[in-house]
Amino acid sequence: MMEQAEKTQSERINEAVKKVLSRNIEGLKSLEGLDLDLGATPKDIIYTRDTLKLYHYRSTCDEVYRVPVVLVMSLINRYYIVDLSPGQSLVEYLLQQGFDVYLIDWGVPRNEHKYLNMDHYVGEYIPDCLNQIAEESGEQEYSMLGYCLGGVMACMHAALNPNKGLKNLGCFATPINANGMSLYKHWADADSFDIDQLVEQLGNVPAVMVDAMLQALRPLQKSAGRMTLLDNVSNDEFVKAHYRFERWTSDPVPLAGEVGRQLFKHFLRDNKFIHNQFEVGGEKVNLKNIQCPFLHVAAAHDHIVPALASKDIMDMVGSEDKLEIVVKGGHVSLVAGGNAVYRLWPKLNDWLAQRSV
């Protein structure tokens, strides 16, 4: 009887292994010639400076809202998280709702760009882009949506330019309090991590180091994701969606050396942003200066920007017209996952539409 039981268990193991192998082979076959359609929404480059590109997406509606929408992306990630593929693209959705959409893609800094810091990105590049948008659109007012570090930069711009055309401001997964980012804060406070030496020797913070820092927050996430993939390899749409997200999460960009030094010391270590002490161009950024309608979007299970790192933004921003939306999901699915497509995007559309005429 015992021998029969062992044989049955052995058979079950063999069957399980064969099942996993067959799924894995099928999954590999389905990737042959796989077109991920990343960043495919039609657009034109209307301005460049150094590595920066300013995109203007081609309208899909006969009538558009008067106030254009400007997307400000993070410095450490590729822009296409908001334009993953048809049906899974925030940019495409906004166009379909009648918005005139622009996007600031910071590009990939090379060694000659190691001197760039927030004085350049926020103090020069964003205003340059806004001048181009005003010329292209014929409108002096604009709405701005910032994602992650892009939200920090959008807040900095808004606080420093409260009366220069910003009509609406939306921030997605935007960190404001470094004390809520415990692992990052631990690195910043550690004597063993010398940001000055890193920048002096390497120039820019390498992309592999940026990726390693993010992966350290949840070390088994990729493995868990691939196990889920094995359970769904027969579903072509699931496979494509999985690899779009994985492509983006494994495609970080270097961080210009001086802005890396600045963020490490002034944002993470000294936590100056929440205390209105962070300086851009010699001027302190005071979030109370933001008076336009403000939208804050957070993810309930965000491990990169936890709730403790972002929740204070609602109190810090000076706007009277403020709305906070918390959606299920994590840092990435916040802007591109199913919860975003069916729950967040319609709410974002309602919020913007009322304020874009």
Order of alpha helices (4+ residues) and beta strands (2+ residues): alpha-beta-beta-beta-alpha-beta-alpha-beta-alpha-beta-alpha-alpha-alpha-alpha-alpha-alpha-beta-beta-beta-alpha-alpha-beta-alpha-alpha
